[in-house]
Amino acid sequence: MSASGCAAPGQLVATIGSYDMTEVNQFLSSAAPAAGGMALVVVKDAKVIESAGYARFGPGTVVNIGSASRWLAAAAMMTLVDRGTLALDDPVSKYLPEFTGDKAGITIRQLWSYDSGLSTTDISIADRTLTLEECVKRIAAGPLLSLPGSVVTDGSVSIQVGARVCEVLSGMTWQEFFRVSIAEPLGMNSTSFNLMGFNRNPDVAGGARSTAEDYARFLTMLLQGGVWSGKHILSKEAVAQMEQDQAASSTIVATPYTAVVSLLPSISHACPGLGMWREEVDSGTGTLLIASCPGTYGFTPWIDYKLNLAGVLSMQYDMGKAAYAIMRVRQLVPQAIAAGPRFKDVPATSWAYAAVADLSARGLVTGYADGKFHPNNAVTRAEYAKLVCTAVGVEPDTVTSDPFKDVTVTHWAAGYIAAVANRGWLTGYPGGLFKPEEPVSIAQTIVAVARSQGWKDMATLPYTDVQPGYWAYTFIEACFSRGIIRNPDPGIESEGKLNPESPCTRAQVCVLLSRLLSLKP
């Protein structure tokens, strides 16, 4: 509703508390001690709706994310595809001549979709005396277990080779390439492939360290079609390519879910994208519904495209032991969202609950970082100008000069203030003032609603403090006749009085505008 609801550049908007995560919190509070700690960050519609730590963990706790490293690595690789430097169907031998014979035809796509035919593991990846180049040369000299493009087997070797291709093309070490292409643009300041210190042979498929907060930024960027803070980190086409089924004609032998499929039956048909897994798809259309990339130590990032949601459950635990916790969190979060938006200080018993939930679901109002809505706070005239315009679908006017003496062209709501003033919904004061930070009165709120709809109906008003001759009388009549205000109307009127000159609160604004929107198709 206010300027505070807008994200600063490079930040996620916090609307924590907009959904009731009580069951999630209770479950993780009991489960986390056994794991040594857990953290959960959930982002819906680019807004943080949950960010919590349990036991010794917090959303900013740095952990080894295991196989979740691969999603990050694949995104870095795709920046080269976006530049036209690399093509997914290029043979690896084009960049690494040590791959010969049957290995020469392995494509870049197959390296990142686990069907290259290379071994799943190689001891050289853990050898810190090597460079990544030396490690990959040893891999090239190893066996080919199956023909490229025939068998999908989850493993780290092919990702290591794919990372070396990125080094060759970028002229940077893998760590530097990832930092420049992904971590730095996204502000992922706690994420790197350096482990506890720089090494020349990073485990690209399983050695990144990150936090739930950092990884949530990455997933949000993917959900926004590759855009973060107004910048294209990846093209929309690159994101779509990562999410496509990359091995439809291959036999799937092993996925990261194989060991826990009995607990999570929906993942039994998981298939690879690029560096990530298509966990659930629509059986009729093949549309991707859920993507994920679970780590060896229980670190679990996922995207739910149905809910426009990204989640990160962070821990440092055994994947098999963590499976039940992962399953329950993945069940409880959608259940909380299905129950509808809510805030800690607007319980279901509140007179304004339905209206606040309605406008929150429409994206018209948000809460504060403390998880509350603060329903009794007064709404300023600037805030209401933006809100009423947004509610009725009016774009802010383009302003090239100061709309009022106290509203400059740089004011955050200048375009909305100009819009309501130019349309006569809210007028200024003598001396060319708008008084944007003054509370909007109940009368002004009602007048703007009536004027925005062109209402001029007559009705008999029941309010003892609104008599003929009052400046807003006819507009109040019009809104009363359409049910925007009522009698009795707890929360709006009190003992037969409307108190029209009193400041209009956040809860009251939500009720009035929710009623208006209920009249519109």
Secondary structure, DSSP 4 states (H G I P E B T S, - for coil): --GGGSPPTT-PEE-TTSB--HHHHHHHHHHHHHHT-EEEEEEETTEEEEEEEETT--TT--EE-GGGHHHHHHHHHHHHHHHTS--TTSBGGGT-TT--GGGGG-BHHHHHTT-S-B-S--GGGG-TTS-HHHHHHHHHTS-B-S-TTSEEE--SHHHHHHHHHHHHHHSS-HHHHHIIIIIHHHT-TT-BS-TTS--SS--TTT--EE-HHHHHHHHHHHHTTTEETTEESS-HHHHHHHHS-S-TTSEEEE-TTGGGTTT-GGGTT-EE-SSSEEEEE-TTT--EEEEE---TTS-EEEEETTTTEEEEEEE-S-HHHHHHHHHHHHHHHHHHHHT-B-BTTB-TTSTTHHHHHHHHHTTS----TTS---TTSBPBHHHHHHHHHHHHTPPPPP-SS-SBTTB-TTSTTHHHHHHHHHTTSS--BTTTB--TTSBPBHHHHHHHHHHHHT---------TT--TTSTTHHHHHHHHHTTSS-SS-BTTBBTTB--TTSBPBHHHHHHHHHHHHHH--
